[in-house]
Amino acid sequence: MDIDIFKDILVPVIGGLGIFMLGLDFMANGIQALSVNRMRDFLAKAAGTPIKGVLAGTLITGVIQSSTAMSVMVVGLVNAGVIALRPAISVIMGANVGTTLGNGLIALPLGPLGLILAGVFSLVYCFAKSEKVKNIALACMGFALIFYGLNLMTGGLRPLRNLPEVMALLQTLTADSYLNLLKCVFIAAGVTAMIHSSSATIGIVMGLGAAGILDWTTAVAFSLGADLGTTITSWMASLNLSKNAKRTAYAHISFNIIGVCITIPLFFVSIQVLEWAMQFFGGDPAIPVIVDGKETFPLVPIAVGLYSTFFNVFNTVLLFPFIGVFERVLSRVGRTDAEDAEDYSTPKFLDRKLASDFAQAVPAVQQETARHLQAGAMFLDIARSSKKAPSDPGEHYLATDILSRDIRSYTAALMKEDLPYEQLDLIASLIEEADFTAALTESMHQVARRVRREKFSNPAQAIVDVALNKLDTSLREILPTYGISHPQMPAGHVDLPEVEELRARTLALGPNAGAAERGTILALLGSIERAEILIHRIDAERRSVNRQSVLARASARKETRSSPMGDPGLVPAE
């Protein structure tokens, strides 16, 4: 039989792999858009102990199907001080187990239905009006595309059995000895490192096994290599990250390397156990099934998925008692705490347990808003190219934007119908202050972005420096403690010029600065002018309500209600 390599092999294999990986991405994006914030809140509450951390990590990763997203979530919570390192390590252990649930789903024999299901859910996605329905449809469409892509790959790989050259090469990749086993593991690890997806590697291996290109034992060995290869991706991803991110990545790396090193000597024993276990999942994976006159091995994907799940569960159970050892070793990774960058994308003071207590929740909102202001002030460090400043203004702004949404959401949730008017008025004032703070942070971001993008001549740079000093001084009106270590403040007896004067100096630069420089400075002065207006609005908003008096009366009411005799005179001493 003549084989058209392009039509019969390359098109379905490459197309199937692309559809498979696109399905993984769609499913992860849809589920995360639906629940990632809730998952983060749940994780912050649930990961109090190592055992709870493992269970929470397994559950959340099993739902969102992205160990990468899970790692980012954990890093943010550790940086914010919400989760300690010890339970965070256990969460990563659970994430290793949770990500294998996807491998089990991939092994389901639903390939032929994948295309029609993907078509149905894509129509729902296109015509849905609700964002929630669109995200659900996106996740389901990705789920269906996974099976259809795997089905395409299996069909495209099957003709390789009729090519003697290919079969002769693949026969050298047989896990029939420890040396060949190591060869298979390292090849799979290299492929996983290149495509940055252990799920994609396992999907390819399942396709090769189902098509009869690889025997089932070798396919299982390749899945073991995929678990090793994903650690390379974690290591590469951690190179430029913070200390806590490195610790999280190194925890993942350590777990998988230790697990693979322990499993390899036990591989052939574990294969015998798997062969026995497969009796409960359909029988011997080495026995082919004739479909449309062609041999196929539908049980190989099930064996691969089962082994991958067993490996990660075994690895977690084995290493769980040593969490304390991992904590002590990983705590030495990186520099001192003072040098570690804070993650502003995760709230530090907004404890959901305090939300029902007005007298405690309001100070928490005030602390978080002040923290948001400190994050905004860091844009001046960015503009001055300080070594301690965040390297990417856009990434830092994204973190502050996420924090802003969390502050508004938390504050709005405090508005209960039974609250006195003065307390509702205070909450409204906090919401307005948070909104002004978000707008101020956006203006500060524009300042940093414009300064960083343009190279100024000496006369132009002098104007920029004065403008930044002016904004620096204005910020102290609402941020007396100021989060910047060494602000460049002018001498106290020197009056800073107004924006109009700086604008006139810019226009008078003439040949001393190019048109682009002058345009950038004028835009910069506009951002600074808006920032100063917002600073005055924030200060005025803080003065619009006597917050201390309202809080004192709220505390007194709380004490009165909790007093055994209900004596209104029993209030805490001021």
Salt bridges, closest charged atoms under 4 A:
GLU295 OE1 - ARG161 NH2 2.91
GLU327 OE1 - ARG86 NH1 3.11
ASP337 OD1 - LYS243 NZ 2.46
GLU342 OE2 - ARG371 NE 2.63
ASP357 OD2 - LYS558 NZ 2.45
GLU368 OE2 - ARG371 NH1 2.66
ASP401 OD2 - ARG405 NH1 2.77
ASP406 OD2 - ARG40 NH2 2.61
GLU422 OE1 - ARG553 NH2 2.86
GLU422 OE2 - ARG557 NH2 3.40
GLU433 OE2 - ARG542 NE 3.10
GLU433 OE1 - ARG547 NH1 2.76
ASP472 OD2 - ARG384 NH1 2.88
GLU477 OE1 - HIS536 ND1 3.30
GLU498 OE1 - LYS470 NZ 3.86
GLU501 OE2 - ARG505 NH2 2.93
GLU529 OE1 - ARG503 NH2 3.46
GLU532 OE2 - LYS470 NZ 3.37
ASP539 OD2 - ARG543 NE 3.04
